[in-house]
């Protein structure tokens, strides 16, 4: 099993890797996942950055919060960075983790140097009909029963259903996904949907003076890959499509994903002044 040990700050499990004097890079996972999902890209990123991986409230090794609202979670992350005396930071978010990253920039623009969104659906209309296994796991009346009986193999199959090809799903990722309960997961998904229904991510980003990189797989089965073009309305945003990649670029194309993130920060968009 891969090791995934860390500390607790602001009621969240945090893992830090790389040189402490390096430019800080915060990694935020998606719905119901954990910081372990960033594992395949961390070695490359930690060679240049002080990498901070966080388990959002109620996910991974972090206890449930009072509120799963996106702005509330972003506020908790901001407080965590304050406790670590880090800022400004570059922030990367995967899937709905991109919503937390965006809300963080909305609340604390001086804290965020750059935003890197990976497979973050821009608006509700971009959501596709989800893979069958995910629909079964999340929809009543079958969902709650299946959720209680999830095996490690079933959890791995759920992750693989969002990829465009075979991917390795290590034990620490499985453990992170197992920790969240059915009702909590449903609540997380509702709160995330409410955030982008209120205002789409590109519209939110257009009002912020922060550099933006968007990475999307052109075979994403969760969000319409063409919806990545909605981010073109954000002044100066860079949109990159990864061929033959699904919803999990960190697992499916870790080298390409790492390279894009490092190039973006090395260009001065995520380096502490």
C-alpha beads as a LAMMPS data file, in Angstrom:
LAMMPS data file: protein, C-alpha beads

273 atoms
272 bonds

1 atom types
1 bond types

-500.0 500.0 xlo xhi
-500.0 500.0 ylo yhi
-500.0 500.0 zlo zhi

Masses

1 110.0

Atoms # bond

1 1 1 0.000 0.000 0.000
2 1 1 1.223 3.509 -0.794
3 1 1 1.940 5.650 2.241
4 1 1 -0.247 8.680 2.767
5 1 1 0.580 10.189 6.150
6 1 1 0.387 13.788 7.241
7 1 1 -0.927 16.227 9.807
8 1 1 -4.271 17.763 10.777
9 1 1 -4.954 21.483 10.439
10 1 1 -8.340 23.219 10.547
11 1 1 -9.870 19.753 10.951
12 1 1 -8.422 18.554 7.648
13 1 1 -5.807 15.979 6.814
14 1 1 -2.843 17.599 5.074
15 1 1 0.228 16.089 3.428
16 1 1 3.192 18.253 2.446
17 1 1 5.984 17.180 0.117
18 1 1 8.898 18.840 -1.622
19 1 1 11.192 21.629 -0.412
20 1 1 9.554 23.841 2.196
21 1 1 11.323 26.855 0.706
22 1 1 9.947 26.064 -2.751
23 1 1 7.001 27.925 -4.286
24 1 1 3.804 26.500 -2.719
25 1 1 1.391 24.492 -4.852
26 1 1 -1.959 23.435 -3.370
27 1 1 -3.697 20.353 -4.820
28 1 1 -7.462 19.941 -4.291
29 1 1 -9.213 16.669 -5.146
30 1 1 -12.695 16.111 -6.550
31 1 1 -15.996 14.866 -5.090
32 1 1 -15.642 12.136 -2.488
33 1 1 -11.996 11.482 -3.352
34 1 1 -8.882 12.381 -1.354
35 1 1 -5.462 13.936 -1.744
36 1 1 -4.188 10.466 -2.640
37 1 1 -5.613 10.974 -6.135
38 1 1 -2.714 13.313 -6.868
39 1 1 -0.152 10.615 -6.036
40 1 1 1.006 9.872 -9.612
41 1 1 1.941 13.513 -10.311
42 1 1 3.362 14.478 -6.907
43 1 1 6.935 13.212 -7.463
44 1 1 7.412 15.493 -10.465
45 1 1 5.669 18.464 -8.841
46 1 1 7.518 18.085 -5.533
47 1 1 10.835 18.328 -7.340
48 1 1 10.163 22.021 -7.822
49 1 1 7.335 22.960 -5.452
50 1 1 6.325 22.804 -1.825
51 1 1 3.280 20.612 -2.554
52 1 1 0.301 20.693 -0.205
53 1 1 -2.315 17.958 -0.595
54 1 1 -5.479 18.292 1.426
55 1 1 -8.356 15.907 2.146
56 1 1 -11.422 18.141 1.978
57 1 1 -13.837 17.982 4.940
58 1 1 -15.661 14.665 5.038
59 1 1 -13.277 13.073 2.531
60 1 1 -10.267 10.824 2.933
61 1 1 -8.936 11.129 6.471
62 1 1 -10.771 14.379 7.272
63 1 1 -13.874 14.364 9.524
64 1 1 -17.243 15.605 8.194
65 1 1 -17.910 19.348 8.254
66 1 1 -20.955 21.302 9.309
67 1 1 -21.412 22.454 5.721
68 1 1 -20.404 21.005 2.354
69 1 1 -21.155 24.292 0.580
70 1 1 -18.361 25.174 -1.828
71 1 1 -17.672 28.646 -0.349
72 1 1 -17.570 27.173 3.172
73 1 1 -15.033 24.556 2.124
74 1 1 -12.947 27.203 0.369
75 1 1 -12.951 29.215 3.589
76 1 1 -11.620 26.218 5.493
77 1 1 -8.835 25.779 2.950
78 1 1 -7.937 29.474 3.217
79 1 1 -7.705 29.159 7.013
80 1 1 -5.460 26.128 6.594
81 1 1 -3.075 28.081 4.349
82 1 1 -3.067 30.907 6.879
83 1 1 -2.124 28.427 9.613
84 1 1 0.768 27.216 7.461
85 1 1 1.796 30.835 6.773
86 1 1 1.636 30.116 3.057
87 1 1 0.600 32.558 0.424
88 1 1 0.267 33.494 -2.235
89 1 1 0.002 29.983 -3.702
90 1 1 -0.650 28.326 -7.031
91 1 1 -3.762 26.131 -6.814
92 1 1 -4.703 23.088 -8.886
93 1 1 -8.137 21.491 -8.601
94 1 1 -9.390 18.258 -10.142
95 1 1 -13.060 17.994 -11.146
96 1 1 -15.158 19.683 -8.440
97 1 1 -11.905 20.520 -6.677
98 1 1 -11.708 23.209 -9.325
99 1 1 -14.836 24.769 -7.806
100 1 1 -13.182 24.946 -4.377
101 1 1 -10.115 26.482 -6.028
102 1 1 -12.270 29.039 -7.835
103 1 1 -14.188 29.923 -4.673
104 1 1 -10.871 30.328 -2.859
105 1 1 -9.760 32.864 -5.474
106 1 1 -13.106 34.642 -5.195
107 1 1 -12.836 34.941 -1.419
108 1 1 -9.113 35.596 -1.147
109 1 1 -7.794 36.927 -4.475
110 1 1 -4.509 37.943 -2.895
111 1 1 -3.926 34.385 -1.722
112 1 1 -4.123 32.748 -5.168
113 1 1 -1.342 33.314 -7.712
114 1 1 -2.702 31.024 -10.410
115 1 1 -5.501 28.523 -10.995
116 1 1 -5.123 25.200 -12.782
117 1 1 -8.406 23.364 -13.356
118 1 1 -8.355 19.726 -14.445
119 1 1 -11.584 18.152 -15.767
120 1 1 -13.700 20.794 -14.013
121 1 1 -17.082 20.994 -15.698
122 1 1 -17.810 24.648 -16.468
123 1 1 -21.611 24.649 -16.160
124 1 1 -24.531 22.273 -15.442
125 1 1 -25.383 21.830 -19.111
126 1 1 -21.996 20.252 -19.786
127 1 1 -22.696 17.238 -17.553
128 1 1 -23.079 14.011 -19.521
129 1 1 -25.142 10.923 -18.665
130 1 1 -22.885 9.286 -16.108
131 1 1 -21.338 5.801 -16.473
132 1 1 -23.743 3.024 -15.444
133 1 1 -21.851 1.935 -12.331
134 1 1 -21.805 5.483 -10.965
135 1 1 -25.531 5.853 -11.612
136 1 1 -26.226 2.624 -9.748
137 1 1 -24.032 3.625 -6.801
138 1 1 -25.540 7.075 -6.409
139 1 1 -29.225 6.683 -7.215
140 1 1 -31.856 5.383 -4.786
141 1 1 -33.173 2.864 -4.027
142 1 1 -30.267 0.671 -5.161
143 1 1 -27.501 3.174 -4.406
144 1 1 -27.556 3.090 -0.578
145 1 1 -27.508 -0.714 -0.555
146 1 1 -24.657 -0.972 -3.048
147 1 1 -22.735 1.752 -1.244
148 1 1 -22.707 -0.253 1.988
149 1 1 -21.517 -3.342 0.138
150 1 1 -18.810 -1.736 -1.976
151 1 1 -15.771 -3.949 -2.362
152 1 1 -12.336 -2.614 -3.208
153 1 1 -12.806 -4.013 -6.701
154 1 1 -16.090 -2.170 -7.090
155 1 1 -14.495 1.097 -5.986
156 1 1 -11.679 0.580 -8.483
157 1 1 -14.232 -0.176 -11.182
158 1 1 -16.009 3.096 -10.373
159 1 1 -12.804 5.080 -10.871
160 1 1 -11.957 3.201 -14.057
161 1 1 -15.426 3.926 -15.425
162 1 1 -14.448 7.608 -15.597
163 1 1 -11.207 6.917 -17.495
164 1 1 -10.755 6.425 -21.214
165 1 1 -8.505 3.404 -20.759
166 1 1 -6.944 1.110 -18.137
167 1 1 -5.634 2.879 -15.036
168 1 1 -3.985 1.743 -11.827
169 1 1 -5.974 2.626 -8.701
170 1 1 -3.661 2.217 -5.679
171 1 1 -4.828 1.176 -2.224
172 1 1 -4.620 4.686 -0.753
173 1 1 -7.014 6.005 -3.402
174 1 1 -9.446 3.186 -2.648
175 1 1 -9.222 3.914 1.086
176 1 1 -9.925 7.585 0.477
177 1 1 -13.020 6.831 -1.567
178 1 1 -14.277 4.288 0.953
179 1 1 -14.287 6.808 3.796
180 1 1 -17.194 8.960 2.590
181 1 1 -20.745 7.847 3.301
182 1 1 -23.594 7.675 0.797
183 1 1 -25.537 10.635 2.188
184 1 1 -22.409 12.763 2.439
185 1 1 -21.489 11.978 -1.148
186 1 1 -24.950 12.915 -2.356
187 1 1 -24.748 16.163 -0.385
188 1 1 -21.330 16.998 -1.850
189 1 1 -22.644 16.485 -5.376
190 1 1 -25.704 18.666 -4.719
191 1 1 -23.619 21.478 -3.248
192 1 1 -21.184 21.370 -6.157
193 1 1 -24.058 21.480 -8.644
194 1 1 -25.582 24.432 -6.800
195 1 1 -22.315 26.360 -7.039
196 1 1 -22.056 26.137 -10.834
197 1 1 -25.820 26.562 -11.284
198 1 1 -25.648 29.890 -9.479
199 1 1 -22.875 31.053 -11.822
200 1 1 -20.747 29.036 -14.214
201 1 1 -17.025 28.711 -13.550
202 1 1 -15.913 30.701 -16.636
203 1 1 -18.165 33.591 -15.610
204 1 1 -16.701 33.531 -12.110
205 1 1 -13.136 33.419 -13.428
206 1 1 -13.721 36.240 -15.908
207 1 1 -14.148 38.616 -12.998
208 1 1 -10.866 37.596 -11.365
209 1 1 -7.431 38.818 -12.320
210 1 1 -5.734 35.450 -11.995
211 1 1 -3.952 33.350 -14.638
212 1 1 -5.910 30.214 -15.551
213 1 1 -4.892 26.898 -17.083
214 1 1 -7.633 24.421 -18.019
215 1 1 -6.808 20.777 -18.768
216 1 1 -9.456 18.455 -20.202
217 1 1 -9.386 14.960 -21.628
218 1 1 -10.981 14.749 -25.056
219 1 1 -12.621 11.443 -24.025
220 1 1 -14.030 12.572 -20.665
221 1 1 -17.184 10.484 -19.998
222 1 1 -18.451 12.769 -17.204
223 1 1 -18.299 16.220 -18.808
224 1 1 -18.717 17.067 -22.473
225 1 1 -15.121 17.626 -23.610
226 1 1 -16.217 20.391 -25.979
227 1 1 -17.446 22.343 -22.947
228 1 1 -13.799 23.131 -22.169
229 1 1 -14.106 25.791 -24.865
230 1 1 -16.395 27.744 -22.521
231 1 1 -13.241 28.673 -20.639
232 1 1 -12.021 30.559 -23.703
233 1 1 -14.232 33.419 -22.512
234 1 1 -11.859 33.917 -19.566
235 1 1 -9.302 36.584 -20.538
236 1 1 -5.902 34.995 -21.073
237 1 1 -6.983 31.482 -20.098
238 1 1 -5.054 28.602 -21.643
239 1 1 -7.113 25.522 -22.549
240 1 1 -5.346 22.225 -23.264
241 1 1 -7.058 19.070 -24.522
242 1 1 -5.332 15.742 -23.826
243 1 1 -6.035 13.194 -26.579
244 1 1 -7.343 9.797 -25.531
245 1 1 -7.715 10.844 -21.894
246 1 1 -10.869 10.663 -19.771
247 1 1 -11.829 12.333 -16.500
248 1 1 -8.664 11.463 -14.554
249 1 1 -5.607 12.938 -16.321
250 1 1 -3.477 12.526 -13.177
251 1 1 -3.982 8.752 -13.417
252 1 1 -4.228 8.353 -17.184
253 1 1 -1.526 10.792 -18.299
254 1 1 0.553 11.729 -15.249
255 1 1 3.636 12.780 -17.218
256 1 1 1.712 15.085 -19.548
257 1 1 -0.329 16.490 -16.668
258 1 1 2.743 17.145 -14.529
259 1 1 4.520 18.794 -17.427
260 1 1 1.617 21.137 -18.117
261 1 1 1.335 22.169 -14.473
262 1 1 5.075 22.749 -14.159
263 1 1 5.267 24.701 -17.409
264 1 1 2.432 26.921 -16.266
265 1 1 4.007 27.694 -12.914
266 1 1 7.506 28.042 -14.385
267 1 1 6.185 30.681 -16.773
268 1 1 5.804 32.902 -13.717
269 1 1 2.128 32.197 -13.119
270 1 1 2.577 30.195 -9.957
271 1 1 5.881 31.352 -8.539
272 1 1 5.968 33.374 -5.359
273 1 1 7.215 36.911 -6.116

Bonds

1 1 1 2
2 1 2 3
3 1 3 4
4 1 4 5
5 1 5 6
6 1 6 7
7 1 7 8
8 1 8 9
9 1 9 10
10 1 10 11
11 1 11 12
12 1 12 13
13 1 13 14
14 1 14 15
15 1 15 16
16 1 16 17
17 1 17 18
18 1 18 19
19 1 19 20
20 1 20 21
21 1 21 22
22 1 22 23
23 1 23 24
24 1 24 25
25 1 25 26
26 1 26 27
27 1 27 28
28 1 28 29
29 1 29 30
30 1 30 31
31 1 31 32
32 1 32 33
33 1 33 34
34 1 34 35
35 1 35 36
36 1 36 37
37 1 37 38
38 1 38 39
39 1 39 40
40 1 40 41
41 1 41 42
42 1 42 43
43 1 43 44
44 1 44 45
45 1 45 46
46 1 46 47
47 1 47 48
48 1 48 49
49 1 49 50
50 1 50 51
51 1 51 52
52 1 52 53
53 1 53 54
54 1 54 55
55 1 55 56
56 1 56 57
57 1 57 58
58 1 58 59
59 1 59 60
60 1 60 61
61 1 61 62
62 1 62 63
63 1 63 64
64 1 64 65
65 1 65 66
66 1 66 67
67 1 67 68
68 1 68 69
69 1 69 70
70 1 70 71
71 1 71 72
72 1 72 73
73 1 73 74
74 1 74 75
75 1 75 76
76 1 76 77
77 1 77 78
78 1 78 79
79 1 79 80
80 1 80 81
81 1 81 82
82 1 82 83
83 1 83 84
84 1 84 85
85 1 85 86
86 1 86 87
87 1 87 88
88 1 88 89
89 1 89 90
90 1 90 91
91 1 91 92
92 1 92 93
93 1 93 94
94 1 94 95
95 1 95 96
96 1 96 97
97 1 97 98
98 1 98 99
99 1 99 100
100 1 100 101
101 1 101 102
102 1 102 103
103 1 103 104
104 1 104 105
105 1 105 106
106 1 106 107
107 1 107 108
108 1 108 109
109 1 109 110
110 1 110 111
111 1 111 112
112 1 112 113
113 1 113 114
114 1 114 115
115 1 115 116
116 1 116 117
117 1 117 118
118 1 118 119
119 1 119 120
120 1 120 121
121 1 121 122
122 1 122 123
123 1 123 124
124 1 124 125
125 1 125 126
126 1 126 127
127 1 127 128
128 1 128 129
129 1 129 130
130 1 130 131
131 1 131 132
132 1 132 133
133 1 133 134
134 1 134 135
135 1 135 136
136 1 136 137
137 1 137 138
138 1 138 139
139 1 139 140
140 1 140 141
141 1 141 142
142 1 142 143
143 1 143 144
144 1 144 145
145 1 145 146
146 1 146 147
147 1 147 148
148 1 148 149
149 1 149 150
150 1 150 151
151 1 151 152
152 1 152 153
153 1 153 154
154 1 154 155
155 1 155 156
156 1 156 157
157 1 157 158
158 1 158 159
159 1 159 160
160 1 160 161
161 1 161 162
162 1 162 163
163 1 163 164
164 1 164 165
165 1 165 166
166 1 166 167
167 1 167 168
168 1 168 169
169 1 169 170
170 1 170 171
171 1 171 172
172 1 172 173
173 1 173 174
174 1 174 175
175 1 175 176
176 1 176 177
177 1 177 178
178 1 178 179
179 1 179 180
180 1 180 181
181 1 181 182
182 1 182 183
183 1 183 184
184 1 184 185
185 1 185 186
186 1 186 187
187 1 187 188
188 1 188 189
189 1 189 190
190 1 190 191
191 1 191 192
192 1 192 193
193 1 193 194
194 1 194 195
195 1 195 196
196 1 196 197
197 1 197 198
198 1 198 199
199 1 199 200
200 1 200 201
201 1 201 202
202 1 202 203
203 1 203 204
204 1 204 205
205 1 205 206
206 1 206 207
207 1 207 208
208 1 208 209
209 1 209 210
210 1 210 211
211 1 211 212
212 1 212 213
213 1 213 214
214 1 214 215
215 1 215 216
216 1 216 217
217 1 217 218
218 1 218 219
219 1 219 220
220 1 220 221
221 1 221 222
222 1 222 223
223 1 223 224
224 1 224 225
225 1 225 226
226 1 226 227
227 1 227 228
228 1 228 229
229 1 229 230
230 1 230 231
231 1 231 232
232 1 232 233
233 1 233 234
234 1 234 235
235 1 235 236
236 1 236 237
237 1 237 238
238 1 238 239
239 1 239 240
240 1 240 241
241 1 241 242
242 1 242 243
243 1 243 244
244 1 244 245
245 1 245 246
246 1 246 247
247 1 247 248
248 1 248 249
249 1 249 250
250 1 250 251
251 1 251 252
252 1 252 253
253 1 253 254
254 1 254 255
255 1 255 256
256 1 256 257
257 1 257 258
258 1 258 259
259 1 259 260
260 1 260 261
261 1 261 262
262 1 262 263
263 1 263 264
264 1 264 265
265 1 265 266
266 1 266 267
267 1 267 268
268 1 268 269
269 1 269 270
270 1 270 271
271 1 271 272
272 1 272 273
